[in-house]
Structure formats: structure tokens, C-alpha cells
Amino acid sequence: MVLQRDDKTYSRNDWELMRRAYCTACRLLNRDPATDDEGAKRLARDVLKLFDCGVRDEWAIAVQVREAEYANPSSNARSSGG
């Protein structure tokens, strides 16, 4: 089955890889998506962007998302203990 988001089309395997990368990024940053809605949305957008740029390794996506959070002075990455 193929699922669509805006003008992009993703397979179930694509979504599963992105989900795992997102969960790994949350763990690396010591974030709980249930209590940090804005941060969760930002992480999800970053995962999608990297996937759309051709990154298909879930660990590479998670690490790059973490690095982007640390590089972004407006994020709470540093204050969350991550």
C-alpha cells in the first residue's frame, strides 16, 4: 500500500523507517513527544526533510536531526538534557 502526504508518496516501509528514525532521535535528545508538542513537530518535519533528500538510513537521519536541534539556538535541545 502507498500512502500520500501533500505531493509526496511514501510506502508503508518508508513511513516505518521514518517512524523508527523519529523515535531514535527522540531518545537521543531525551525528548518525550507526548510532553513536547512543538519539539515533536519540528523533529518530525526534520525527519521528513532528510528522507525527502534521499537519506534512507534511520540512524543517519536520527543523528542529523539531533545535530540540527543542537545547532538551532531556538530549540530546547540543550535545556532538555539531550
BATI-467537 format. One line per 3 residues: number of its first residue (from 1); their letters; for each residue x, y, z of C-alpha. Coordinates in steps of 0.5 Angstrom, whole numbers. Layout:
NUM) a) X:Y:Z | ...;
This chain:
1) mvl) 0:0:0 | 2:7:-2 | 1:13:3;
4) qrd) 1:20:1 | 3:27:4 | 2:33:0;
7) dkt) 6:32:-6 | 10:26:-4 | 8:19:-4;
10) ysr) 11:14:1 | 10:7:2 | 9:3:9;
13) ndw) 16:2:9 | 18:9:8 | 14:11:14;
16) elm) 16:6:18 | 23:8:17 | 22:15:19;
19) rra) 18:13:25 | 24:9:27 | 29:15:26;
22) yct) 24:20:29 | 24:15:36 | 31:14:36;
25) acr) 32:22:35 | 27:23:41 | 31:18:45;
28) lln) 38:21:43 | 35:28:45 | 32:25:51;
31) rdp) 25:28:49 | 18:26:50 | 14:27:44;
34) atd) 8:27:49 | 10:33:53 | 14:37:48;
37) deg) 9:38:42 | 12:44:39 | 19:40:39;
40) akr) 16:34:37 | 13:37:30 | 20:40:29;
43) lar) 23:33:30 | 18:30:25 | 19:36:20;
46) dvl) 27:35:20 | 26:27:19 | 21:28:13;
49) klf) 26:33:10 | 32:29:11 | 28:23:8;
52) dcg) 26:27:2 | 33:29:1 | 35:22:0;
55) vrd) 37:19:7 | 35:12:8 | 39:10:14;
58) ewa) 35:11:20 | 41:12:25 | 44:17:20;
61) iav) 37:21:20 | 37:21:28 | 44:23:29;
64) qvr) 43:29:24 | 36:31:27 | 40:31:34;
67) eae) 45:35:31 | 40:40:28 | 37:41:34;
70) yan) 44:43:38 | 45:48:32 | 39:51:33;
73) pss) 39:56:38 | 31:57:39 | 30:50:40;
76) nar) 30:47:47 | 35:41:46 | 40:44:51;
79) ssg) 35:45:56 | 32:38:56 | 38:35:58;
82) g) 40:32:51;
